[in-house]
Amino acid sequence: MASPGGRDRVLIKSCVIGWPISHSRSPLIHGYWLKQLGIDGSYTRQPVEPSALAGFIRGLSDAGYAGCNVTLPHKEDAFRLILPADASTERLGAVNTIYLRDGRVFGTNTDGEGFINSLMDSQPGLSLKNSRAVVLGAGGASIAIVNVLLEQGVSEVAIANRTRAKAQLLRDQFGSRVMPVDWDTAADHLSECSLLVNTTSLGMKGQADLVIDLSRLPIDAVVTDIVYTPLRTKLLMDAAQRGHGVVEGLGMLLHQAVRGFSLWFGEIPRVNPDLYDLVARDIDPAYAR
């Protein structure tokens, strides 16, 4: 396509891949930034079946892509098809962001930085160094969050999971600062906790609510949930009613997208209230700030 000045425009392409993928709000986020920054680029959803994953990643360059986001169920399988861009990604064994450099395919994981940047953006006075955190769940998101909490200097992370053996795997991976606890005893570990994190799907639209007794949680502790549909889960409503600072899951979704955009499109975008409101209204048309 020719530009008004007669030179060819370079359309930078990226996408998000998953199976299924129709639910992804990533195109809304990246589309907002492309328009705001005046970049000639596109970002689309691409449904990719598990059996087609390797071929799609190998064909990114030929298809004109600068890279892609990776969502369920591909994060771990995609890791085996790329060059890890950093030690943190290698430790996690999963990627959510792929990009091309000099003909090579690199992958990184921005879930942890998305979580911590959202947390600090919402609670700027929060100090995690030498603090104690309780994390509910031991899945893929939990691994990234535990990793970044330890990098932030948290002294101990108690992990409660319905299958204790899965929480034990995180202790094996990260060491003695991780403490597996039984799911039914999670509330017993809140008394010296500065941060409570739900990484399970409990509380998500269509799922059962997360039920936990918050009475032992110090009132200055922060409660956060990676679920963003609904925007504010019952856990967060209960915590806010008690006077805790709360951080909604949508912030993590927005902040984890920043680095991928900069890798593909060459500009560092900002997570601002207008973007938050745009995505929040897409989740809940009745949303109002």
Backbone as CSV, one residue per row, in Angstrom:
resi,resn,N_x,N_y,N_z,CA_x,CA_y,CA_z,C_x,C_y,C_z
1,MET,0.850,-1.186,0.000,0.000,0.000,0.000,0.886,1.236,0.000
2,ALA,0.640,2.165,-0.873,1.474,3.354,-0.989,1.001,4.435,-0.034
3,SER,1.964,5.154,0.562,1.644,6.276,1.433,1.394,7.503,0.570
4,PRO,0.811,8.596,1.123,0.566,9.805,0.343,1.831,10.365,-0.273
5,GLY,2.985,10.147,0.359,4.231,10.667,-0.177,4.844,9.760,-1.223
6,GLY,4.212,8.655,-1.533,4.702,7.767,-2.566,5.540,6.617,-2.065
7,ARG,5.868,6.614,-0.762,6.662,5.508,-0.226,5.749,4.421,0.328
8,ASP,6.238,3.215,0.335,5.445,2.107,0.863,5.347,2.216,2.387
9,ARG,4.161,2.013,2.906,3.976,1.954,4.352,4.316,0.551,4.822
10,VAL,4.812,0.459,6.025,5.081,-0.832,6.636,4.017,-1.063,7.707
11,LEU,3.138,-2.011,7.449,2.102,-2.348,8.408,2.667,-3.386,9.366
12,ILE,2.780,-3.035,10.629,3.301,-3.947,11.635,2.142,-4.784,12.156
13,LYS,2.310,-6.104,12.099,1.233,-7.012,12.484,1.592,-7.809,13.729
14,SER,0.612,-7.945,14.610,0.727,-8.868,15.719,-0.649,-9.462,15.989
15,CYS,-0.714,-10.415,16.908,-1.982,-11.089,17.165,-1.912,-11.798,18.509
16,VAL,-3.009,-12.347,18.916,-3.057,-13.225,20.076,-3.560,-14.579,19.610
17,ILE,-2.907,-15.643,20.073,-3.290,-16.987,19.667,-3.755,-17.787,20.879
18,GLY,-4.717,-18.637,20.661,-5.250,-19.506,21.703,-6.295,-20.424,21.103
19,TRP,-6.871,-21.284,21.931,-7.909,-22.207,21.464,-8.834,-22.552,22.627
20,PRO,-9.974,-21.874,22.719,-10.533,-20.857,21.814,-9.907,-19.490,22.083
21,ILE,-10.272,-18.506,21.275,-9.665,-17.182,21.389,-10.682,-16.050,21.290
22,SER,-11.921,-16.372,21.012,-12.924,-15.322,20.763,-13.166,-14.438,21.982
23,HIS,-12.825,-14.945,23.187,-13.063,-14.181,24.413,-12.000,-13.124,24.675
24,SER,-10.866,-13.181,23.975,-9.724,-12.332,24.309,-10.040,-10.849,24.100
25,ARG,-9.640,-10.029,25.067,-9.801,-8.580,24.955,-8.498,-7.897,24.553
26,SER,-7.480,-8.679,24.242,-6.201,-8.101,23.834,-6.314,-7.187,22.612
27,PRO,-7.125,-7.542,21.585,-7.245,-6.616,20.450,-7.790,-5.244,20.848
28,LEU,-8.654,-5.201,21.840,-9.188,-3.923,22.306,-8.079,-3.089,22.946
29,ILE,-7.234,-3.749,23.733,-6.137,-3.050,24.410,-5.116,-2.527,23.403
30,HIS,-4.620,-3.412,22.552,-3.579,-3.010,21.603,-4.120,-2.077,20.528
31,GLY,-5.374,-2.273,20.142,-5.995,-1.364,19.183,-6.078,0.052,19.729
32,TYR,-6.371,0.179,21.015,-6.413,1.501,21.657,-5.045,2.171,21.572
33,TRP,-4.004,1.417,21.912,-2.657,2.000,21.900,-2.200,2.338,20.477
34,LEU,-2.503,1.482,19.519,-2.129,1.778,18.129,-2.745,3.096,17.666
35,LYS,-4.002,3.289,17.982,-4.685,4.523,17.600,-4.131,5.712,18.371
36,GLN,-3.934,5.548,19.664,-3.450,6.648,20.502,-2.067,7.118,20.072
37,LEU,-1.201,6.164,19.694,0.171,6.493,19.334,0.360,6.726,17.836
38,GLY,-0.688,6.568,17.049,-0.612,6.824,15.611,0.286,5.852,14.872
39,ILE,0.284,4.598,15.285,1.140,3.579,14.669,0.361,2.828,13.601
40,ASP,0.989,2.624,12.458,0.356,1.887,11.373,0.549,0.390,11.635
41,GLY,-0.350,-0.164,12.429,-0.217,-1.559,12.814,-1.566,-2.219,12.986
42,SER,-1.542,-3.521,13.162,-2.778,-4.271,13.389,-2.530,-5.321,14.450
43,TYR,-3.591,-5.657,15.171,-3.521,-6.691,16.200,-4.844,-7.433,16.166
44,THR,-4.779,-8.744,15.919,-5.995,-9.528,15.703,-5.998,-10.783,16.573
45,ARG,-7.145,-11.435,16.621,-7.254,-12.760,17.247,-7.008,-13.820,16.181
46,GLN,-6.230,-14.831,16.526,-5.987,-15.936,15.610,-6.229,-17.256,16.340
47,PRO,-7.321,-17.954,16.008,-7.542,-19.258,16.646,-6.523,-20.271,16.122
48,VAL,-5.817,-20.906,17.031,-4.789,-21.885,16.653,-5.012,-23.150,17.478
49,GLU,-5.357,-24.224,16.809,-5.521,-25.505,17.501,-4.164,-25.989,18.014
50,PRO,-4.165,-26.765,19.088,-2.893,-27.276,19.621,-2.030,-27.975,18.575
51,SER,-2.656,-28.733,17.695,-1.889,-29.470,16.685,-1.235,-28.545,15.659
52,ALA,-1.720,-27.299,15.575,-1.188,-26.352,14.583,-0.227,-25.342,15.191
53,LEU,0.036,-25.457,16.498,0.823,-24.432,17.191,2.233,-24.300,16.632
54,ALA,2.947,-25.410,16.493,4.332,-25.354,16.031,4.420,-24.726,14.648
55,GLY,3.527,-25.121,13.756,3.544,-24.564,12.408,3.253,-23.081,12.396
56,PHE,2.327,-22.638,13.251,1.995,-21.220,13.297,3.195,-20.402,13.782
57,ILE,3.853,-20.866,14.846,4.993,-20.113,15.380,6.152,-20.106,14.388
58,ARG,6.406,-21.238,13.741,7.478,-21.275,12.730,7.171,-20.352,11.556
59,GLY,5.882,-20.146,11.288,5.490,-19.348,10.121,5.213,-17.891,10.417
60,LEU,5.514,-17.412,11.629,5.214,-16.028,11.997,5.838,-15.023,11.024
61,SER,7.120,-15.199,10.740,7.817,-14.248,9.875,7.243,-14.258,8.456
62,ASP,7.039,-15.452,7.904,6.505,-15.554,6.543,5.109,-14.938,6.445
63,ALA,4.356,-14.985,7.556,3.006,-14.402,7.569,3.028,-12.905,7.843
64,GLY,4.215,-12.352,8.062,4.341,-10.907,8.250,4.136,-10.420,9.664
65,TYR,4.188,-11.334,10.640,3.976,-10.939,12.029,5.288,-10.521,12.696
66,ALA,5.195,-9.514,13.546,6.329,-9.132,14.389,6.401,-10.004,15.629
67,GLY,5.304,-10.700,15.920,5.223,-11.576,17.072,3.777,-11.793,17.450
68,CYS,3.556,-12.350,18.631,2.190,-12.620,19.052,2.117,-12.796,20.563
69,ASN,0.933,-12.631,21.090,0.629,-13.055,22.453,0.172,-14.507,22.420
70,VAL,0.364,-15.182,23.547,-0.001,-16.587,23.672,-0.884,-16.742,24.905
71,THR,-2.054,-17.338,24.724,-2.919,-17.603,25.858,-3.273,-19.086,25.891
72,LEU,-4.166,-19.451,26.795,-4.504,-20.858,26.996,-5.000,-21.517,25.712
73,PRO,-4.598,-22.745,25.451,-3.809,-23.645,26.309,-2.351,-23.745,25.898
74,HIS,-1.807,-22.718,25.263,-0.540,-22.845,24.548,0.704,-22.379,25.298
75,LYS,0.584,-21.789,26.489,1.729,-21.098,27.092,2.928,-22.017,27.338
76,GLU,2.681,-23.227,27.806,3.793,-24.135,28.091,4.319,-24.799,26.825
77,ASP,3.422,-25.168,25.912,3.869,-25.783,24.658,4.661,-24.779,23.818
78,ALA,4.237,-23.512,23.826,4.954,-22.490,23.059,6.360,-22.284,23.610
79,PHE,6.543,-22.449,24.914,7.869,-22.290,25.518,8.882,-23.230,24.878
80,ARG,8.433,-24.413,24.496,9.346,-25.398,23.921,9.681,-25.102,22.454
81,LEU,9.061,-24.066,21.902,9.256,-23.745,20.487,10.017,-22.448,20.259
82,ILE,10.453,-21.804,21.364,11.089,-20.484,21.251,12.418,-20.473,22.005
83,LEU,13.160,-19.374,21.859,14.348,-19.131,22.664,13.934,-18.265,23.847
84,PRO,14.136,-18.709,25.087,13.765,-17.873,26.231,14.559,-16.565,26.212
85,ALA,13.847,-15.459,26.379,14.489,-14.152,26.274,15.202,-13.742,27.548
86,ASP,14.907,-14.406,28.671,15.477,-13.992,29.952,15.417,-15.171,30.925
87,ALA,16.166,-15.027,32.006,16.261,-16.111,32.986,14.923,-16.371,33.670
88,SER,14.145,-15.318,33.887,12.851,-15.476,34.549,11.928,-16.362,33.715
89,THR,11.889,-16.128,32.415,11.050,-16.940,31.525,11.522,-18.386,31.509
90,GLU,12.833,-18.577,31.494,13.375,-19.939,31.499,12.968,-20.668,32.780
91,ARG,12.964,-19.936,33.897,12.589,-20.530,35.178,11.106,-20.904,35.186
92,LEU,10.262,-20.072,34.551,8.823,-20.311,34.572,8.393,-21.423,33.618
93,GLY,9.096,-21.582,32.498,8.741,-22.635,31.552,7.453,-22.380,30.801
94,ALA,7.070,-21.114,30.675,5.842,-20.751,29.954,6.010,-19.348,29.395
95,VAL,5.404,-19.098,28.253,5.492,-17.776,27.634,4.092,-17.245,27.326
96,ASN,3.964,-15.922,27.363,2.730,-15.299,26.897,2.998,-14.264,25.813
97,THR,4.285,-14.058,25.485,4.663,-13.047,24.504,5.804,-13.583,23.646
98,ILE,5.615,-13.548,22.338,6.627,-14.015,21.387,6.983,-12.861,20.454
99,TYR,8.279,-12.744,20.145,8.701,-11.693,19.216,9.886,-12.177,18.381
100,LEU,10.064,-11.558,17.233,11.112,-11.950,16.289,12.258,-10.942,16.321
101,ARG,13.493,-11.452,16.301,14.685,-10.617,16.217,15.725,-11.340,15.372
102,ASP,16.148,-10.694,14.285,17.212,-11.239,13.432,16.922,-12.667,12.989
103,GLY,15.673,-12.920,12.647,15.289,-14.221,12.138,15.076,-15.281,13.196
104,ARG,15.227,-14.912,14.461,15.027,-15.874,15.543,13.755,-15.549,16.319
105,VAL,13.171,-16.600,16.911,11.894,-16.456,17.622,12.164,-16.532,19.121
106,PHE,11.927,-15.421,19.807,12.125,-15.337,21.248,10.776,-15.334,21.962
107,GLY,10.800,-15.776,23.202,9.592,-15.738,24.013,9.889,-15.223,25.403
108,THR,8.916,-14.543,25.983,9.057,-14.046,27.344,7.720,-14.172,28.058
109,ASN,7.750,-13.947,29.352,6.532,-14.049,30.151,6.344,-12.747,30.917
110,THR,5.261,-12.037,30.645,5.024,-10.735,31.261,3.941,-10.791,32.335
111,ASP,3.485,-11.993,32.700,2.423,-12.090,33.703,2.873,-11.530,35.057
112,GLY,4.105,-11.848,35.462,4.589,-11.381,36.750,4.710,-9.872,36.806
113,GLU,5.310,-9.279,35.777,5.444,-7.815,35.778,4.088,-7.136,35.632
114,GLY,3.171,-7.783,34.905,1.821,-7.242,34.814,1.152,-7.203,36.173
115,PHE,1.341,-8.279,36.947,0.770,-8.338,38.286,1.378,-7.273,39.187
116,ILE,2.700,-7.207,39.243,3.344,-6.306,40.197,3.146,-4.851,39.801
117,ASN,3.156,-4.542,38.508,2.958,-3.161,38.080,1.533,-2.701,38.344
118,SER,0.579,-3.597,38.178,-0.802,-3.275,38.516,-0.938,-3.037,40.017
119,LEU,-0.308,-3.896,40.805,-0.369,-3.783,42.259,0.209,-2.452,42.726
120,MET,1.370,-2.089,42.209,2.024,-0.860,42.645,1.333,0.388,42.095
121,ASP,0.727,0.265,40.933,-0.023,1.383,40.372,-1.248,1.684,41.234
122,SER,-1.875,0.624,41.729,-3.076,0.787,42.545,-2.757,1.113,44.001
123,GLN,-1.639,0.552,44.501,-1.265,0.725,45.912,0.178,1.235,45.984
124,PRO,0.404,2.496,45.611,1.790,2.987,45.462,2.602,2.992,46.751
125,GLY,1.968,2.986,47.904,2.713,2.991,49.158,3.047,1.613,49.690
126,LEU,2.651,0.581,48.979,2.843,-0.785,49.461,4.311,-1.205,49.381
127,SER,4.827,-1.724,50.474,6.187,-2.267,50.502,6.107,-3.775,50.733
128,LEU,6.723,-4.552,49.855,6.667,-6.005,49.956,7.918,-6.609,50.572
129,LYS,8.990,-5.844,50.668,10.250,-6.397,51.170,10.073,-6.897,52.606
130,ASN,10.503,-8.124,52.832,10.423,-8.786,54.141,8.989,-8.965,54.638
131,SER,8.031,-8.926,53.723,6.634,-9.138,54.097,6.243,-10.597,53.860
132,ARG,5.001,-10.918,54.208,4.492,-12.277,54.030,3.273,-12.219,53.121
133,ALA,3.179,-13.131,52.183,2.053,-13.178,51.257,1.400,-14.555,51.309
134,VAL,0.104,-14.566,51.047,-0.633,-15.813,50.889,-1.201,-15.833,49.481
135,VAL,-0.905,-16.899,48.745,-1.366,-17.048,47.364,-2.299,-18.252,47.310
136,LEU,-3.479,-18.041,46.765,-4.460,-19.108,46.602,-4.361,-19.644,45.180
137,GLY,-4.038,-20.927,45.030,-3.881,-21.531,43.717,-2.423,-21.759,43.378
138,ALA,-2.160,-22.784,42.560,-0.785,-23.145,42.205,-0.643,-23.420,40.712
139,GLY,-1.489,-22.772,39.894,-1.433,-22.959,38.448,-0.406,-22.054,37.789
140,GLY,-0.538,-21.899,36.467,0.438,-21.135,35.694,0.577,-19.693,36.148
141,ALA,-0.554,-19.009,36.393,-0.490,-17.620,36.842,0.161,-17.527,38.210
142,SER,-0.123,-18.494,39.070,0.466,-18.503,40.403,1.988,-18.591,40.334
143,ILE,2.507,-19.405,39.450,3.960,-19.564,39.326,4.612,-18.230,38.983
144,ALA,4.047,-17.498,38.021,4.597,-16.198,37.635,4.505,-15.201,38.775
145,ILE,3.397,-15.241,39.525,3.200,-14.288,40.616,4.117,-14.610,41.789
146,VAL,4.255,-15.875,42.140,5.188,-16.253,43.205,6.603,-15.827,42.831
147,ASN,6.987,-16.047,41.605,8.320,-15.665,41.139,8.573,-14.174,41.342
148,VAL,7.625,-13.333,40.930,7.845,-11.891,41.032,7.763,-11.423,42.477
149,LEU,6.944,-12.061,43.309,6.897,-11.688,44.722,8.238,-11.976,45.401
150,LEU,8.833,-13.111,45.083,10.143,-13.431,45.641,11.199,-12.456,45.133
151,GLU,11.108,-12.061,43.872,12.035,-11.068,43.322,11.883,-9.723,44.026
152,GLN,10.680,-9.435,44.512,10.416,-8.188,45.228,10.877,-8.240,46.689
153,GLY,11.354,-9.377,47.136,11.890,-9.477,48.485,10.923,-9.970,49.533
154,VAL,9.785,-10.545,49.110,8.859,-11.142,50.073,9.573,-12.266,50.816
155,SER,9.436,-12.282,52.127,10.204,-13.250,52.920,9.598,-14.644,52.891
156,GLU,8.258,-14.721,52.767,7.603,-16.025,52.720,6.316,-15.932,51.925
157,VAL,6.080,-16.916,51.077,4.835,-17.028,50.328,4.183,-18.351,50.706
158,ALA,3.042,-18.267,51.385,2.256,-19.464,51.682,1.330,-19.729,50.503
159,ILE,1.345,-20.951,49.984,0.536,-21.306,48.822,-0.478,-22.365,49.228
160,ALA,-1.741,-22.007,49.086,-2.824,-22.951,49.386,-3.438,-23.414,48.075
161,ASN,-3.471,-24.713,47.883,-4.048,-25.284,46.670,-4.840,-26.528,47.051
162,ARG,-5.910,-26.789,46.326,-6.738,-27.961,46.652,-5.914,-29.247,46.599
163,THR,-4.971,-29.307,45.656,-4.035,-30.424,45.609,-2.716,-29.948,46.188
164,ARG,-2.435,-30.330,47.418,-1.241,-29.825,48.100,0.041,-30.187,47.342
165,ALA,0.035,-31.333,46.683,1.231,-31.761,45.954,1.623,-30.755,44.888
166,LYS,0.630,-30.078,44.288,0.935,-29.079,43.257,1.595,-27.851,43.879
167,ALA,1.146,-27.481,45.083,1.805,-26.390,45.804,3.230,-26.785,46.194
168,GLN,3.423,-28.056,46.511,4.755,-28.544,46.870,5.725,-28.405,45.701
169,LEU,5.219,-28.538,44.476,6.070,-28.376,43.293,6.654,-26.966,43.231
170,LEU,5.880,-25.964,43.680,6.394,-24.599,43.685,7.489,-24.427,44.734
171,ARG,7.344,-25.126,45.866,8.428,-25.100,46.853,9.684,-25.746,46.268
172,ASP,9.495,-26.856,45.584,10.634,-27.525,44.953,11.312,-26.603,43.942
173,GLN,10.501,-25.801,43.251,11.029,-24.926,42.209,11.697,-23.676,42.786
174,PHE,11.092,-23.085,43.823,11.549,-21.777,44.297,12.271,-21.817,45.643
175,GLY,12.174,-22.920,46.377,12.943,-23.020,47.604,12.164,-22.761,48.872
176,SER,12.913,-22.571,49.968,12.337,-22.606,51.312,11.464,-21.406,51.647
177,ARG,11.516,-20.338,50.868,10.636,-19.192,51.141,9.195,-19.468,50.714
178,VAL,8.964,-20.563,50.007,7.612,-20.975,49.618,7.138,-22.056,50.583
179,MET,5.928,-21.859,51.146,5.399,-22.795,52.125,4.048,-23.333,51.657
180,PRO,3.972,-24.594,51.238,2.679,-25.179,50.873,1.809,-25.356,52.111
181,VAL,0.524,-25.013,51.981,-0.415,-25.221,53.087,-1.680,-25.860,52.533
182,ASP,-2.414,-26.531,53.399,-3.671,-27.150,52.975,-4.707,-26.091,52.639
183,TRP,-5.492,-26.358,51.605,-6.519,-25.415,51.156,-7.468,-25.038,52.292
184,ASP,-7.877,-26.009,53.063,-8.853,-25.760,54.126,-8.286,-24.953,55.287
185,THR,-6.978,-24.793,55.335,-6.357,-24.031,56.426,-5.828,-22.678,55.966
186,ALA,-6.153,-22.269,54.752,-5.599,-21.018,54.212,-5.863,-19.828,55.127
187,ALA,-7.089,-19.742,55.672,-7.439,-18.604,56.532,-6.584,-18.554,57.789
188,ASP,-6.064,-19.696,58.220,-5.242,-19.737,59.429,-3.886,-19.081,59.223
189,HIS,-3.517,-18.819,57.979,-2.194,-18.269,57.672,-2.241,-16.781,57.323
190,LEU,-3.369,-16.128,57.589,-3.540,-14.727,57.208,-3.086,-13.737,58.277
191,SER,-2.823,-14.194,59.488,-2.647,-13.265,60.605,-1.442,-12.338,60.463
192,GLU,-0.388,-12.784,59.799,0.789,-11.933,59.609,1.010,-11.614,58.128
193,CYS,-0.095,-11.634,57.402,-0.027,-11.490,55.941,-0.181,-10.022,55.526
194,SER,0.660,-9.578,54.587,0.539,-8.225,54.030,-0.184,-8.207,52.691
195,LEU,-0.243,-9.386,52.045,-0.839,-9.462,50.706,-1.519,-10.814,50.532
196,LEU,-2.784,-10.779,50.116,-3.544,-11.990,49.790,-3.866,-11.950,48.303
197,VAL,-3.511,-13.020,47.587,-3.687,-13.058,46.131,-4.507,-14.290,45.750
198,ASN,-5.597,-14.076,45.017,-6.329,-15.206,44.444,-5.910,-15.404,43.000
199,THR,-5.330,-16.571,42.706,-4.969,-16.887,41.318,-5.845,-17.997,40.751
200,THR,-6.862,-18.441,41.520,-7.758,-19.490,41.035,-8.867,-18.865,40.176
201,SER,-9.695,-19.726,39.578,-10.835,-19.240,38.798,-12.078,-19.043,39.662
202,LEU,-11.979,-19.348,40.955,-13.114,-19.133,41.847,-13.464,-17.647,41.894
203,GLY,-14.749,-17.363,41.773,-15.195,-15.974,41.716,-15.417,-15.472,40.313
204,MET,-14.881,-16.208,39.323,-15.095,-15.822,37.939,-16.558,-16.039,37.549
205,LYS,-17.031,-15.238,36.622,-18.392,-15.399,36.123,-18.608,-16.847,35.678
206,GLY,-19.659,-17.469,36.198,-19.956,-18.862,35.876,-19.316,-19.864,36.813
207,GLN,-18.447,-19.395,37.731,-17.797,-20.265,38.706,-18.350,-19.974,40.100
208,ALA,-18.113,-20.869,41.015,-18.496,-20.624,42.408,-17.654,-19.499,42.989
209,ASP,-18.213,-18.782,43.980,-17.452,-17.740,44.658,-16.329,-18.354,45.484
210,LEU,-15.270,-17.579,45.651,-14.214,-17.966,46.581,-14.673,-17.614,47.988
211,VAL,-14.670,-18.583,48.866,-15.101,-18.366,50.249,-13.895,-18.548,51.162
212,ILE,-13.527,-17.475,51.864,-12.425,-17.540,52.822,-12.721,-16.550,53.944
213,ASP,-12.439,-16.945,55.154,-12.645,-16.097,56.331,-11.496,-15.090,56.428
214,LEU,-11.814,-13.805,56.275,-10.798,-12.752,56.288,-10.570,-12.152,57.674
215,SER,-11.208,-12.687,58.694,-11.182,-12.034,59.997,-9.780,-11.954,60.605
216,ARG,-8.877,-12.880,60.239,-7.513,-12.851,60.778,-6.589,-11.933,59.974
217,LEU,-7.033,-11.446,58.837,-6.185,-10.637,57.957,-5.991,-9.238,58.542
218,PRO,-4.747,-8.788,58.742,-4.523,-7.433,59.252,-5.196,-6.395,58.353
219,ILE,-5.754,-5.356,58.968,-6.577,-4.423,58.215,-5.779,-3.641,57.181
220,ASP,-4.438,-3.543,57.372,-3.624,-2.830,56.388,-3.133,-3.738,55.258
221,ALA,-3.541,-5.012,55.279,-3.167,-5.930,54.193,-3.955,-5.602,52.924
222,VAL,-3.342,-5.890,51.792,-3.960,-5.661,50.479,-4.464,-6.994,49.928
223,VAL,-5.624,-6.958,49.282,-6.217,-8.160,48.691,-6.351,-7.929,47.187
224,THR,-5.882,-8.888,46.409,-5.965,-8.764,44.952,-6.432,-10.078,44.346
225,ASP,-7.049,-9.970,43.176,-7.658,-11.112,42.502,-7.312,-11.001,41.027
226,ILE,-6.817,-12.083,40.418,-6.495,-11.987,38.986,-7.732,-12.165,38.113
227,VAL,-8.852,-12.586,38.695,-10.115,-12.676,37.953,-10.583,-11.261,37.600
228,TYR,-11.016,-11.051,36.354,-11.515,-9.720,35.972,-12.915,-9.765,35.356
229,THR,-13.535,-10.937,35.361,-14.950,-11.011,34.985,-15.673,-11.788,36.085
230,PRO,-16.336,-11.118,37.004,-16.680,-9.693,37.023,-15.486,-8.809,37.396
231,LEU,-15.652,-7.507,37.213,-14.575,-6.574,37.511,-14.178,-6.628,38.982
232,ARG,-15.163,-6.783,39.852,-14.874,-6.888,41.279,-15.543,-8.148,41.806
233,THR,-14.747,-9.110,42.212,-15.252,-10.394,42.695,-15.794,-10.250,44.118
234,LYS,-16.479,-11.292,44.574,-16.987,-11.288,45.945,-15.840,-11.165,46.939
235,LEU,-14.709,-11.820,46.669,-13.550,-11.691,47.542,-13.166,-10.230,47.714
236,LEU,-13.091,-9.497,46.612,-12.694,-8.086,46.690,-13.770,-7.237,47.353
237,MET,-15.023,-7.539,47.103,-16.098,-6.796,47.758,-16.064,-7.017,49.264
238,ASP,-15.852,-8.264,49.677,-15.778,-8.559,51.108,-14.576,-7.853,51.740
239,ALA,-13.438,-7.860,51.033,-12.235,-7.216,51.564,-12.413,-5.700,51.665
240,ALA,-12.991,-5.108,50.628,-13.207,-3.664,50.646,-14.149,-3.267,51.769
241,GLN,-15.152,-4.091,52.027,-16.101,-3.807,53.099,-15.416,-3.804,54.466
242,ARG,-14.368,-4.633,54.597,-13.610,-4.665,55.852,-12.610,-3.517,55.943
243,GLY,-12.371,-2.800,54.834,-11.454,-1.676,54.842,-10.095,-1.955,54.238
244,HIS,-9.923,-3.118,53.617,-8.656,-3.436,52.966,-8.507,-2.691,51.640
245,GLY,-7.277,-2.380,51.268,-7.008,-1.968,49.912,-7.206,-3.155,48.991
246,VAL,-7.862,-2.948,47.843,-8.113,-4.049,46.913,-7.611,-3.673,45.523
247,VAL,-7.184,-4.682,44.776,-6.676,-4.480,43.414,-7.394,-5.461,42.506
248,GLU,-8.107,-4.927,41.515,-8.901,-5.749,40.605,-8.020,-6.395,39.540
249,GLY,-8.479,-7.518,39.015,-7.700,-8.285,38.055,-7.488,-7.614,36.709
250,LEU,-8.369,-6.695,36.346,-8.229,-6.044,35.038,-6.901,-5.313,34.923
251,GLY,-6.415,-4.763,36.021,-5.141,-4.048,35.967,-3.999,-4.929,35.511
252,MET,-3.974,-6.178,35.981,-2.928,-7.108,35.564,-3.018,-7.369,34.060
253,LEU,-4.237,-7.552,33.547,-4.418,-7.791,32.118,-3.845,-6.641,31.298
254,LEU,-4.090,-5.418,31.737,-3.621,-4.252,30.998,-2.103,-4.105,31.091
255,HIS,-1.567,-4.251,32.287,-0.130,-4.026,32.467,0.720,-5.127,31.838
256,GLN,0.196,-6.366,31.792,1.004,-7.425,31.168,1.141,-7.223,29.671
257,ALA,0.288,-6.393,29.086,0.313,-6.172,27.638,1.348,-5.144,27.210
258,VAL,1.880,-4.365,28.161,2.743,-3.230,27.810,4.010,-3.674,27.093
259,ARG,4.722,-4.643,27.638,6.031,-4.999,27.068,5.893,-5.624,25.691
260,GLY,4.871,-6.459,25.496,4.682,-7.027,24.163,4.477,-5.942,23.117
261,PHE,3.633,-4.970,23.441,3.397,-3.870,22.503,4.709,-3.164,22.157
262,SER,5.526,-2.902,23.163,6.786,-2.193,22.899,7.738,-3.039,22.061
263,LEU,7.736,-4.362,22.265,8.608,-5.236,21.478,8.194,-5.286,20.012
264,TRP,6.889,-5.276,19.736,6.406,-5.368,18.360,6.359,-4.027,17.647
265,PHE,5.882,-3.017,18.335,5.558,-1.745,17.680,6.537,-0.615,17.990
266,GLY,7.508,-0.860,18.897,8.586,0.093,19.114,8.263,1.301,19.967
267,GLU,7.108,1.312,20.612,6.732,2.402,21.512,6.261,1.804,22.833
268,ILE,6.574,2.469,23.932,6.115,2.005,25.244,4.785,2.686,25.559
269,PRO,3.687,1.925,25.606,2.373,2.529,25.841,2.116,2.730,27.333
270,ARG,1.107,3.525,27.638,0.740,3.778,29.027,-0.612,3.143,29.335
271,VAL,-0.700,2.589,30.527,-2.003,2.148,31.038,-2.621,3.347,31.741
272,ASN,-3.684,3.892,31.160,-4.303,5.095,31.719,-5.779,4.836,32.030
273,PRO,-6.432,5.754,32.727,-7.838,5.540,33.082,-8.755,5.353,31.875
274,ASP,-8.449,6.017,30.763,-9.303,5.869,29.580,-9.277,4.435,29.058
275,LEU,-8.097,3.823,29.045,-7.993,2.434,28.596,-8.724,1.518,29.572
276,TYR,-8.506,1.732,30.856,-9.195,0.923,31.858,-10.700,0.997,31.644
277,ASP,-11.216,2.208,31.478,-12.662,2.386,31.313,-13.163,1.706,30.045
278,LEU,-12.379,1.785,28.964,-12.772,1.173,27.691,-12.949,-0.338,27.848
279,VAL,-11.973,-0.990,28.465,-12.035,-2.446,28.612,-13.073,-2.826,29.671
280,ALA,-13.163,-2.034,30.732,-14.143,-2.322,31.782,-15.565,-2.268,31.231
281,ARG,-15.850,-1.310,30.347,-17.199,-1.221,29.750,-17.470,-2.392,28.820
282,ASP,-16.418,-2.924,28.190,-16.596,-4.102,27.341,-16.935,-5.327,28.194
283,ILE,-16.372,-5.392,29.386,-16.674,-6.493,30.305,-18.050,-6.324,30.918
284,ASP,-18.346,-5.106,31.330,-19.608,-4.811,32.010,-20.172,-3.509,31.472
285,PRO,-21.149,-3.574,30.560,-21.712,-2.352,29.951,-22.277,-1.366,30.983
286,ALA,-22.566,-1.848,32.184,-23.098,-0.958,33.227,-21.994,-0.278,34.030
287,TYR,-20.742,-0.582,33.705,-19.617,-0.011,34.453,-19.612,1.502,34.361
288,ALA,-19.314,2.145,35.474,-19.096,3.599,35.527,-18.034,3.855,36.558
289,ARG,-17.114,4.731,36.265,-16.028,5.027,37.200,-16.570,5.710,38.445
